Amino acid sequence: MRLLEFWCIFIVIILANVLEPGKAEVFIVTVEGEPIISYTGGIDGFEATAVESDEKIDTTSELVTSYARHLEKRHDMLLEMLFDTGTYTKLYSYKHLINGFAVHLSPEQAETLRHASGVKSVVRDWKVKRLTTHTPQFLGLPTGVWPTGGGYDRAGENIVIGFVDSGIYPHHPSFVTYNTEPYGPLPKYRGKCEVDPETKRSFCNGKIIGAQHFAQAAIAAGAFNPIVDFASPLDGDGHGSHTASIAAGRNGIPVRMHGHEFGKASGMAPRARIAVYKALYRLFGGFIADVVAAIDQAVHDGVDILSLSVGPNSPPATTKTTYLNPFDATLLGAVKAGVFVAQAAGNGGPFPKTLVSYSPWITSVAAAIDDRRYKNHLTLGDGKILAGIGLSPSTHFNQSYTLVAATDVVLDSSVMKYNPTDCQRPELLNKNLIKGNILLCGYSFNFVAGSASIKKVSETAKALGAAGFVLCVETVSPGAKFDPVPVGVPGIVIADVSKSKELIDYYNISTPRDWTGRVKSFKATGKIGDGLMPILHKSAPQVALFSARGPNIKDFNFQEADLLKPDILAPGSLIWGAWSLNGTDEPNYVGEGFAMISGTSMAAPHIAGIAALIKQKHPHWSPAAIKSALMTTTTTLDRAGNPILAQQYSETEAMKLVKATPFDYGSGHVNPRAALDPGLIFDAGYNDFLGFLCTTPGIDIHEIKNYTNTPCNTTMGNPANLNSPSITISHLVRTRVVTRTVTNVAEEEETYVNTARMDPAVAIEVNPPAMTIRPGASRKFTVTLTVRSVTGTYSFGEVLMKGSRGHKVRIPVLANGYSR
């Protein structure tokens, strides 16, 4: 079926430095016209270039290249007609997914554009931020998934994953091609490889198939520093290398640090190709203008999957709808072109409505804690054992050592301005008193701010000849988290304030002093346990404290949407991955080859890699079909068979565990093996997403037309009728009937028995109770929801479809009942 025309956007982006009159800023200007993906003809001399939904653009065809030149010429002509040469700088032309350009000019010029003929709207650009291995085994990939695709050495073969991130460190073992079967040419991918300006060597090697960087907007804003940000795809941060290795890093790479091997690292799809689109930078994050250019180029180049561990900061005040902005509109175009998009849900949890990924065409990924925990303990001379965190070896021969506090061995009182107790500067402390003893340090705000690190404490201890170190946390601010950090000397962080007090009390009682307070002799002793071996917990997975929570919002007045977000849960806490030797994103891993870090940034590439495995097995599936397969086969139970729990704050701001809901984990925790063979899928295309926008109450139809240039079609009736693998009704009055369509993607006919359950405040009924579906056939079913009592909160439930051949399809149902 032909799709509605996708009239998209002229984007003019003018980068905002400060709000001075006449100072160049960033604006997004939409005008009439169609990008390549949606142009259906009508201009003399240019034939249609539009593609059907989920279809790749042939960017090498003369039709496409000539129309692209035409669009760019129109961009230039508009600017030349309105402004004198030299008063503006065009940064990019967007031609494939949206029709527009980025330009650096003054607010007065932007106002001129706002009133120019054919211009739809003008919006200021804004910034984006990063949303900052054992998981293949935890997810069952080596035994349950990789063998079906020919083993790990074929997992992800010929699938290209594009990463819009901070670049890549191409020399890392996770990405090099030594001792692997050669990667042949891949004609479907047309991206280019930049050359390192220092070494003149290409960033590509077959595994890395494309590498480009996008910084024009950052340069125009005055934010870009080529010395630290690198005017190339080289990762100056670490984040980009880490996310790429999670999704597509080579299999079986030893994770070695400080002489210890922590296991073998592997990506989800170890044979997949990596295409790098660097648009994030170490100090300032990035700009929407550069990110949009990177996405537009990635789709043009022919990527199959996009992994986005990036989220927008607060958008401009003029942006009303969460789904309608240059970023989401560009991703809508990407999905129309058949590209699956995984985006990090955000790190604003555990508070509600903290998501930064909103739209139904995107797969929004929440972060889970997997089954691996690192713990350690400190045994005091009085026999007390204090629990702590320390990814380190034990003190030698299980013997006790004298404890020496940094405050008692400062060389000169005048250095107190440096806060010597946080043990960042060995030259401030008396080596003679520390050598052979355990150094006690204090956890200060500098660790939170990033100017102090546990890595530096360990280096100080080593430089002073200490037998080990203990970092005491005496006060803790809400939201502070203490991740284990690999160190080369025995070390432990006592993160529990009460345990730190016990340690300090023991030290003070055991340490005699003269009348001035000076220590006469150090009598306190202790020994540090071995923290290198992980403890595997059956309570995994759990929803991480930081993972952003729903409900989803449809506008920036925080009105709730009839759409569930996040979509899915994947590992995102304490994830080992490749690191750039230049990386500065985490002070504890500066100069290291691997890092163990947390964030929904780490969860999104897990889903991108698993989506690559599904795409490999089912090359003709749409992005919505892949998303459906992932969502309908999830689990809401942990390894012990109990409901998944979510980390949450208690009334005292301590952490507690509560039963998780779909606002925490979406449909549930990913199950790769089941996702490869889901039985049924809920498919949707570009027209369906337009229908979702057009039926969402409160969205101005003119705003929709500004971004799509398409008249609204409201036959969907209600946004809850979008054929998504979840049902959400944010305002349920009396009774609502919701329709869904499923398609049998299995090889044989199957009969499904449909059941439903719901919290008592809302009644639920599914019809028909059973249906038989032939291979490739589709069937509709309805879900009827009725308010029984008004509670002021959401009721949660599910529709479960059990197949006669063993398939099990589950979709979450959420409804908030109102009296009117």
C-alpha positions in Angstrom: 0.0 0.0 0.0 1.3 3.4 -0.9 2.0 5.7 2.0 0.8 9.2 2.6 3.4 11.7 1.4 6.0 12.6 3.9 6.3 16.3 3.4 9.0 17.2 5.8 11.0 19.9 7.1 13.2 22.7 6.2 15.4 22.9 9.2 17.5 25.9 9.9 19.5 25.6 13.0 21.3 28.5 14.5 23.5 27.7 17.4 22.9 29.4 20.7 25.9 30.7 22.6 24.3 33.3 24.8 21.1 35.3 24.4 22.7 38.6 23.4 21.0 40.8 20.7 22.6 40.1 17.4 24.6 37.1 18.6 24.4 34.1 16.3 22.2 31.4 17.7 20.5 28.1 16.7 17.0 27.9 15.2 15.1 25.1 13.5 13.1 26.4 10.6 10.6 24.2 8.8 9.4 25.0 5.3 7.3 23.3 2.7 8.9 20.5 0.7 9.6 16.8 0.7 12.8 15.0 1.6 14.1 12.2 -0.6 12.4 9.5 1.4 8.9 11.0 0.7 9.1 12.8 -2.6 6.3 11.5 -4.7 7.0 13.6 -7.8 5.4 16.8 -9.1 8.5 18.9 -9.8 9.4 19.2 -13.5 12.5 17.3 -14.3 12.6 15.3 -11.0 10.9 11.9 -10.8 9.6 10.5 -7.5 12.1 9.1 -5.0 9.7 8.1 -2.2 10.0 4.6 -0.8 7.3 2.3 0.6 7.3 1.9 4.4 10.3 0.0 5.8 12.1 0.2 2.4 15.8 1.3 1.9 16.6 4.3 -0.3 18.8 3.6 -3.3 21.0 6.6 -2.7 23.2 5.7 -5.7 20.4 6.1 -8.2 20.5 9.2 -10.5 16.9 10.0 -9.4 18.0 10.3 -5.8 21.3 12.2 -6.4 19.7 14.7 -8.8 16.8 15.4 -6.4 19.3 15.7 -3.6 21.3 18.3 -5.6 18.0 20.1 -6.3 17.2 20.3 -2.6 20.6 21.6 -1.6 20.4 24.2 -4.3 17.0 25.3 -2.9 18.5 25.6 0.5 21.3 27.8 -0.8 19.0 30.0 -2.9 16.7 30.7 0.0 19.6 31.9 2.2 21.2 33.9 -0.7 17.9 35.6 -1.5 17.4 36.7 2.1 20.8 37.5 3.4 24.1 39.0 2.3 27.0 36.6 1.7 29.2 36.5 4.8 26.4 37.2 7.3 25.6 33.6 7.8 27.2 30.1 7.6 25.3 27.1 6.3 26.4 24.1 8.3 24.5 21.1 6.8 21.9 20.4 4.2 19.4 17.7 5.4 18.0 16.0 2.3 17.1 12.4 3.0 14.8 12.1 6.1 13.9 15.8 6.5 14.3 18.6 4.1 16.3 21.5 5.5 19.6 22.8 6.6 21.6 24.0 9.6 22.8 27.6 9.5 24.6 29.9 11.9 23.1 33.4 11.9 21.6 36.1 14.1 18.3 36.2 15.9 17.2 39.0 13.6 18.0 37.0 10.6 16.1 34.1 12.1 13.1 36.4 12.5 13.4 37.3 8.8 13.3 33.6 8.0 10.2 33.1 10.2 8.3 35.5 8.0 9.7 34.3 4.7 7.4 32.8 2.1 7.0 29.0 2.6 8.6 28.9 6.0 6.6 26.8 8.4 8.2 27.5 11.8 11.4 28.5 13.5 12.8 26.8 16.6 16.1 27.3 18.4 18.5 24.3 18.5 19.3 22.7 21.8 22.0 20.4 23.3 22.1 16.7 23.9 23.9 14.6 26.5 25.3 11.1 26.9 23.1 8.7 28.9 25.8 7.1 30.6 31.2 -8.6 29.7 29.1 -10.9 31.4 25.7 -10.0 29.9 25.9 -12.3 26.9 25.9 -15.3 29.3 23.2 -13.7 31.5 20.9 -13.2 28.4 21.6 -16.8 27.2 23.2 -15.8 23.9 26.0 -18.3 23.5 23.8 -21.4 24.0 20.3 -20.2 23.0 20.8 -17.7 20.2 24.2 -17.7 18.6 24.0 -21.4 17.5 20.8 -20.6 15.5 22.7 -18.1 13.4 25.8 -20.3 12.9 27.6 -19.6 16.1 29.2 -16.5 17.5 31.5 -16.2 14.4 28.4 -15.6 12.3 26.2 -13.7 14.8 25.2 -10.5 13.1 26.8 -11.3 9.8 26.3 -8.5 7.2 24.2 -6.4 9.6 25.3 -2.8 10.0 24.8 -1.1 13.3 25.2 2.7 13.3 26.3 4.4 16.5 25.6 8.1 16.9 27.9 8.6 19.9 31.4 9.9 20.8 33.3 8.0 18.2 35.5 4.9 18.5 39.0 3.8 19.5 39.6 1.6 16.4 42.7 -0.1 17.8 40.9 -1.8 20.7 40.9 -5.6 20.7 37.1 -5.6 20.5 37.2 -4.0 17.1 40.4 -5.2 15.4 40.3 -7.9 12.8 43.4 -10.0 13.8 42.7 -13.7 13.9 39.2 -13.4 12.5 37.8 -14.5 9.2 38.2 -11.5 6.8 35.2 -9.1 6.4 34.4 -8.9 2.7 32.9 -5.9 0.9 29.3 -5.0 1.8 27.7 -3.3 -1.3 24.5 -2.3 0.5 26.5 0.0 2.8 27.7 3.2 1.2 29.3 5.1 4.1 32.7 6.6 4.0 35.8 6.3 6.2 37.6 9.3 7.4 41.4 9.2 7.8 43.1 10.0 11.1 44.7 13.4 10.5 47.7 12.5 12.7 48.5 9.0 11.3 46.8 9.3 7.9 45.4 5.8 8.5 41.8 4.9 7.8 39.5 4.4 10.8 37.9 1.4 9.1 39.1 -2.2 8.9 36.2 -4.2 7.7 34.7 -4.7 11.1 34.4 -0.9 11.4 32.8 -0.3 8.0 32.2 3.5 8.3 33.6 6.3 10.4 32.6 10.0 10.1 32.3 12.9 12.5 29.9 15.8 12.7 30.9 18.9 14.6 29.8 21.9 12.4 27.2 23.0 14.9 29.6 22.6 17.9 32.2 24.6 16.0 29.8 27.4 15.2 28.7 27.5 18.9 32.3 27.9 20.0 32.2 24.7 22.0 34.5 22.5 20.0 38.2 22.2 21.0 40.1 20.1 18.4 42.9 19.4 20.9 40.6 17.4 23.3 37.6 16.7 21.1 39.5 15.5 18.0 38.3 16.6 14.6 37.9 12.9 13.5 35.9 9.8 14.5 38.5 9.1 17.3 36.8 8.6 20.6 38.0 11.3 23.1 35.5 10.3 25.7 35.3 6.5 26.0 31.5 6.4 25.8 31.3 5.6 22.1 33.8 2.7 22.2 31.9 1.3 25.2 28.5 1.3 23.5 29.9 -0.1 20.2 31.5 -3.0 22.0 28.3 -3.9 23.9 26.3 -4.2 20.7 28.9 -5.6 18.3 32.3 -6.1 19.9 34.3 -9.2 19.0 33.6 -12.4 21.0 36.0 -13.7 23.8 38.1 -10.6 24.4 39.9 -10.9 27.8 39.0 -8.1 30.1 42.4 -7.5 31.9 43.1 -4.7 34.4 45.8 -4.5 37.1 47.0 -8.0 36.4 43.6 -9.6 36.9 41.3 -11.0 34.2 37.6 -10.2 34.9 36.3 -12.5 32.2 35.8 -12.4 28.5 33.9 -9.5 26.8 31.6 -9.9 23.8 29.1 -7.9 21.9 25.5 -9.1 21.5 26.2 -9.5 17.7 29.9 -10.1 17.5 30.0 -10.4 13.7 27.9 -7.3 13.0 29.6 -4.4 11.3 30.1 -1.1 13.1 29.4 2.3 11.4 30.5 5.3 13.5 28.8 8.7 13.4 30.5 10.8 16.0 28.4 13.7 17.2 29.0 13.7 20.9 32.1 15.2 22.6 33.7 14.9 26.0 33.1 18.3 27.6 29.8 19.6 26.2 27.8 16.6 24.9 26.5 17.6 21.5 24.0 19.7 19.5 20.8 18.5 17.8 22.0 20.0 14.5 25.1 17.6 14.5 23.0 14.7 15.7 20.4 15.1 13.1 23.1 15.4 10.4 24.6 12.1 11.7 21.3 10.3 11.7 20.5 11.6 8.2 23.8 10.4 6.9 23.6 7.0 8.6 20.3 6.2 7.0 21.6 7.5 3.6 24.6 5.2 4.0 22.5 2.1 4.6 22.7 1.1 8.3 20.2 -1.5 9.4 20.1 -0.5 13.1 20.7 2.8 14.9 21.9 2.8 18.5 21.4 6.1 20.3 22.8 6.4 23.8 21.9 10.1 23.7 19.0 12.2 24.9 18.0 15.8 24.4 18.4 18.3 27.2 15.3 20.5 27.9 14.0 21.6 24.5 13.3 25.2 23.6 10.2 26.7 25.2 8.5 26.9 21.8 8.6 23.1 21.5 5.2 21.8 22.7 4.8 18.2 21.7 7.3 15.5 22.7 6.9 13.6 19.4 7.4 16.6 17.0 10.9 18.1 16.9 13.8 17.7 14.4 15.3 14.8 16.4 12.1 12.6 16.6 11.0 13.6 13.0 14.4 12.5 11.7 14.0 9.2 13.5 10.5 8.8 12.0 12.1 9.1 8.6 14.7 6.6 9.6 12.0 4.1 10.6 10.2 4.7 7.4 13.4 3.8 5.6 13.5 0.4 7.4 16.0 1.3 10.1 15.4 0.0 13.7 16.1 2.6 16.3 17.1 1.8 19.9 17.4 4.8 22.3 18.4 5.0 25.9 15.3 5.9 28.0 17.2 8.3 30.2 18.9 8.4 33.6 16.5 10.5 35.6 15.0 7.7 37.7 13.6 6.6 40.0 11.3 9.6 39.7 8.2 9.4 37.4 7.9 11.1 34.0 11.7 11.3 33.7 12.0 9.7 30.2 13.8 11.4 27.4 12.6 9.0 24.7 9.0 9.4 23.8 7.9 8.4 20.3 6.2 5.2 19.3 8.5 4.6 16.3 11.6 4.4 18.7 12.4 1.5 21.0 13.1 3.1 24.4 15.3 1.0 26.7 15.4 1.0 30.5 18.3 -0.2 32.5 18.5 -3.4 34.6 21.0 -4.7 37.2 22.1 -8.2 36.1 23.0 -11.1 38.4 26.6 -10.1 39.0 27.5 -8.2 42.2 30.9 -7.3 43.5 31.2 -7.0 47.3 34.1 -6.9 49.8 34.7 -6.5 53.5 37.1 -5.0 56.0 37.9 -7.0 59.2 38.9 -4.8 62.1 41.3 -5.7 64.9 38.4 -5.9 67.3 36.8 -8.6 65.2 34.1 -6.5 63.6 33.5 -7.1 59.9 32.4 -4.1 57.9 30.8 -4.7 54.5 32.0 -2.5 51.6 32.7 -2.3 47.9 36.1 -3.0 46.5 37.0 -4.7 43.2 40.5 -5.5 44.5 42.8 -8.2 45.7 43.0 -8.9 49.5 45.8 -7.8 51.7 48.7 -10.3 51.7 48.5 -13.6 53.5 45.3 -12.8 55.2 47.3 -10.8 57.8 46.3 -7.6 59.6 48.0 -4.2 59.0 48.1 -1.0 60.9 45.5 1.6 60.0 46.8 5.1 59.4 44.4 8.0 58.7 45.4 10.6 56.1 44.5 13.4 58.4 47.2 12.2 60.9 50.0 12.0 58.4 49.7 15.3 56.5 53.2 16.7 56.0 52.3 20.4 56.4 49.1 21.9 57.8 49.3 24.6 55.1 48.3 22.1 52.5 44.8 21.6 54.0 43.5 23.8 51.1 44.0 20.7 48.9 41.8 18.5 51.1 44.6 15.9 51.7 42.1 13.5 53.3 40.7 12.4 49.9 44.2 11.0 49.1 44.5 12.5 45.6 48.1 13.9 46.1 50.7 11.6 47.5 53.2 14.4 48.0 51.0 15.9 50.8 51.3 12.8 53.0 54.1 11.3 55.0 55.4 8.2 53.2 57.4 7.0 56.2 54.3 6.7 58.3 52.2 5.1 55.6 54.5 2.6 54.1 53.4 -1.0 54.8 50.2 0.2 56.5 46.6 0.6 55.3 45.7 4.2 54.5 42.4 5.6 55.6 40.9 8.3 53.3 37.7 10.4 53.4 35.1 10.5 50.7 34.5 14.2 49.8 32.3 16.1 47.4 35.3 16.1 45.0 34.4 12.5 44.2 30.9 13.5 43.3 32.1 16.4 41.2 34.6 14.2 39.3 37.8 16.1 40.5 38.7 13.1 42.7 38.6 9.4 41.9 39.1 6.0 43.5 41.7 5.3 40.8 43.7 8.2 42.1 43.4 7.0 45.7 44.8 3.6 44.7 47.6 5.4 42.8 48.4 7.5 45.9 48.4 4.3 48.1 50.7 2.6 45.7 53.1 5.6 45.4 53.4 5.7 49.2 54.0 2.0 49.6 50.7 1.4 51.5 49.5 -2.2 52.0 46.0 -0.9 50.9 43.5 1.8 51.4 40.0 2.3 52.9 37.7 5.1 51.7 35.2 6.1 54.4 31.9 7.7 53.4 30.8 9.8 56.4 28.0 11.7 54.7 26.1 10.8 51.6 23.9 13.0 49.4 20.6 11.6 47.9 21.2 9.8 44.6 24.9 9.1 45.3 25.9 5.6 44.1 29.0 3.7 44.7 30.1 1.4 41.9 33.0 -1.0 42.3 36.1 0.2 40.7 38.9 -2.1 39.7 42.2 -1.1 41.4 45.6 -2.7 41.5 46.2 -2.5 45.3 43.9 -3.9 48.1 41.2 -1.3 48.6 37.6 -0.9 49.8 35.0 1.8 50.0 32.8 1.7 53.1 29.7 3.2 51.6 27.4 2.7 54.5 27.6 5.8 56.7 26.9 3.8 59.9 29.7 1.3 59.1 32.1 4.2 58.4 31.3 5.6 61.9 32.1 2.2 63.4 35.4 2.2 61.7 36.2 5.8 62.7 35.1 5.1 66.3 37.4 2.0 66.4 40.3 4.0 65.0 39.9 6.9 67.4 39.6 4.6 70.5 42.7 2.6 69.4 44.9 5.6 68.5 46.5 7.4 71.6 47.2 11.1 71.2 49.1 13.8 73.1 47.5 16.9 74.5 47.9 18.7 71.1 46.0 15.9 69.3 49.0 14.4 67.6 49.1 10.6 67.3 51.6 8.9 69.7 51.3 5.6 68.1 49.0 3.8 65.6 47.4 0.8 67.2 44.3 0.2 65.1 44.5 -2.8 62.7 42.5 -4.3 59.9 42.6 -6.5 56.8 40.9 -6.2 53.4 39.1 -9.2 51.8 39.2 -10.4 48.2 36.7 -8.5 46.1 37.7 -9.7 42.7 35.1 -12.6 42.4 31.5 -11.6 41.6 28.6 -13.0 43.5 25.8 -14.2 41.2 22.3 -13.3 42.5 19.0 -15.0 41.6 17.2 -11.8 42.4 18.3 -10.4 39.0 17.3 -8.7 37.0 16.2 -5.6 38.9 15.3 -2.2 37.6 18.3 0.2 38.3 17.7 3.2 40.5 18.8 5.6 37.9 16.7 4.2 35.0 14.1 6.8 33.9 10.5 6.0 34.6 7.1 6.5 33.0 4.4 7.5 32.5 5.3 8.8 29.1 4.3 12.4 28.3 2.9 13.8 25.1 3.8 17.4 25.7 6.1 19.5 27.9 3.3 20.4 30.2 3.8 16.7 31.3 0.3 15.6 30.2 0.3 11.8 30.0 0.4 9.9 26.7 -1.7 6.9 25.6 1.6 5.1 24.9 3.8 3.0 27.2 7.4 4.0 27.7 9.9 2.7 28.4 9.4 -0.2 26.0 11.8 -2.8 27.3 14.4 -3.5 30.0 18.0 -4.6 29.3 21.2 -4.8 31.3 22.6 -1.4 32.0 24.4 -1.5 35.4 28.1 -2.2 35.9 28.6 -3.3 32.3 32.1 -4.1 31.1 33.0 -2.7 27.7 35.8 -1.3 25.6 37.3 2.0 26.6 39.3 4.6 24.7 42.9 5.2 26.0 42.0 8.9 25.5 38.7 8.4 27.4 37.9 10.9 30.1 34.2 10.3 30.6 34.9 8.3 33.8 37.9 9.5 35.9 38.3 6.0 37.4 39.2 4.6 33.9 41.5 7.2 32.5 44.1 5.4 30.4 42.5 2.0 30.7 41.5 -0.4 28.0 38.2 -1.4 29.6 35.6 0.2 31.8 32.7 -1.0 33.9 30.1 1.7 33.9 26.3 2.1 34.3 23.5 3.9 32.5 20.7 3.4 30.1 23.5 4.3 27.6 24.7 0.7 28.2 21.2 -0.8 28.0 20.3 0.6 24.5 23.2 -1.1 22.6 22.2 -4.4 24.2 18.9 -4.1 22.4 20.6 -2.7 19.2 22.8 -5.8 19.1 19.9 -8.3 19.8 17.9 -6.5 17.1 20.8 -7.1 14.7 20.4 -10.9 15.4 16.7 -10.7 14.7 17.3 -8.7 11.5 19.9 -11.3 10.4 17.3 -14.1 10.8 14.4 -12.1 9.4 15.9 -9.6 6.9 12.6 -8.4 5.6 11.0 -7.6 9.0 10.0 -4.0 9.6 11.4 -2.0 12.6 8.0 -2.3 14.2 8.0 -6.1 13.7 11.5 -6.3 15.4 10.3 -4.1 18.2 7.2 -6.3 18.6 9.3 -9.5 18.7 11.5 -8.0 21.4 8.6 -6.7 23.5 6.1 -9.6 23.4 8.6 -12.2 24.4 10.0 -10.5 27.5 9.8 -11.8 31.1 8.5 -10.0 34.1 10.0 -12.5 36.5 13.6 -12.7 37.9 15.9 -15.7 37.9 14.3 -17.0 41.0 10.8 -16.9 39.4 9.6 -13.9 41.5 8.2 -10.6 40.1 11.0 -8.3 39.0 11.8 -5.6 41.6 12.7 -2.0 41.1 15.2 0.0 43.1 13.4 3.0 44.6 14.0 5.6 47.3 12.4 5.1 50.8 11.0 7.9 52.9 14.5 8.3 54.5 16.1 8.6 51.0 17.8 5.2 51.5 17.3 2.7 48.7 14.6 0.0 48.9 13.2 -2.6 46.5 9.6 -2.4 45.4 7.6 -4.6 42.9 8.3 -3.1 39.4 5.5 -2.0 37.0 5.5 -1.4 33.3 6.4 2.3 34.0 9.8 0.8 35.3 10.4 -1.9 32.7 8.0 -1.4 29.8 7.0 -4.9 28.6 9.7 -6.6 30.7 13.3 -7.8 30.5 14.5 -8.8 27.1 14.7 -12.5 26.2 16.8 -12.9 23.0 16.1 -16.5 22.4 12.3 -16.1 22.4 12.5 -12.9 20.4 14.0 -14.8 17.4 10.8 -16.8 17.2 7.9 -14.7 18.6 5.0 -16.5 16.8 3.0 -13.4 16.3 3.9 -9.8 15.7 2.2 -6.4 16.0 3.3 -4.6 12.9 3.0 -0.9 12.2 4.2 1.5 9.5 4.6 5.2 8.7 0.9 5.7 8.1 0.1 4.2 11.5 2.5 6.6 13.2 0.9 9.5 11.4 -2.5 8.3 12.6 -1.2 8.1 16.2 -0.1 11.8 16.0 -3.3 12.9 14.4 -5.5 11.3 17.0 -3.5 12.4 20.0 -5.7 15.0 21.9 -4.1 18.4 22.3 -1.6 18.2 19.4 -2.2 21.1 17.0 -2.8 19.6 13.5 -0.9 22.6 12.1 2.1 21.4 14.2 1.8 17.9 12.7 1.6 19.4 9.2 4.7 21.6 9.9 6.7 18.4 10.4 5.0 16.0 7.9 3.3 18.4 5.4 0.5 15.8 5.3 -3.2 16.4 6.0 -4.3 14.5 9.1 -6.1 11.2 8.8 -8.1 10.4 12.0 -9.5 7.0 11.0 -7.5 5.4 13.8 -9.9 7.1 16.2 -7.7 7.1 19.2 -3.9 6.9 19.8 -4.4 3.8 21.9 -5.5 2.0 18.7 -1.9 2.3 17.3 -1.0 -1.3 16.6 1.7 -1.4 19.3 2.6 -4.4 21.5 1.2 -2.6 24.6 -2.0 -0.8 25.5 -2.1 2.4 27.6 -5.1 4.5 28.3 -4.2 7.5 30.4 -7.8 8.7 30.9 -10.3 5.9 30.9 -13.9 7.0 31.3 -16.6 4.2 31.6 -15.7 1.7 28.8 -13.1 1.8 25.9 -12.6 -0.9 23.2 -9.1 -1.1 21.8 -8.3 -3.0 18.6 -5.1 -4.8 17.8 -3.9 -6.9 14.7 -1.5 -9.7 15.0 0.4 -11.5 12.1 1.6 -15.1 12.3 5.3 -15.1 11.4 5.8 -18.7 12.2 6.1 -21.4 9.6 2.9 -23.3 10.6 -0.7 -22.6 11.4 -1.3 -22.1 15.1 -4.3 -21.7 17.4 -4.0 -19.1 20.2 -6.0 -19.0 23.4 -6.4 -15.4 24.6 -6.8 -14.5 28.2 -6.5 -11.2 30.1 -6.1 -10.1 33.7 -6.1 -6.7 35.3 -6.0 -5.0 38.7 -9.5 -4.9 40.3 -10.2 -1.2 39.6 -10.5 -1.9 35.9 -12.4 -4.8 34.2 -10.8 -6.3 31.1 -12.1 -8.6 28.4 -10.4 -9.9 25.3 -12.3 -11.1 22.2 -12.2 -13.6 20.5 -11.1 -16.0 23.3 -9.3 -18.1 20.7 -8.2 -17.8 17.1 -6.5 -19.9 14.5 -4.0 -18.1 12.2 -2.3 -19.4 9.1 1.3 -18.6 8.4 1.5 -15.0 7.1 -2.1 -14.3 7.9 -3.4 -11.5 10.2 -6.2 -11.5 12.7 -7.8 -8.7 14.7 -8.8 -8.9 18.3 -10.3 -6.4 20.8 -9.6 -5.5 24.4 -12.5 -4.0 26.4 -11.6 -2.0 29.5 -14.2 -0.7 31.9 -13.8 1.4 35.0 -15.0 -0.4 38.1 -13.7 2.1 40.7 -11.8 5.4 40.5 -8.5 5.0 42.5 -6.5 7.9 41.2 -3.7 5.6 40.1 -3.0 3.3 37.1 -4.3 -0.3 37.0 -1.9 -2.8 35.5 -2.6 -6.0 33.6 -1.8 -8.0 30.5 -3.2 -9.9 27.6 -1.7 -13.3 27.2 -1.9 -15.3 24.0 -0.8 -18.9 24.3 -0.2 -20.8 21.1 -0.8 -24.5 20.4 2.8 -24.9 19.1 4.4 -23.4 22.2 4.5 -19.7 21.3 3.6 -17.3 24.1 2.8 -13.6 23.4 2.2 -11.1 26.2 1.4 -7.4 26.0 1.1 -5.1 29.0 -2.2 -3.2 29.6 -2.3 0.0 31.6 -5.3 2.2 32.4 -6.1 5.1 34.7 -9.8 5.2 35.5 -11.8 8.5 35.8 -15.5 9.2 36.5 -15.6 11.7 33.6 
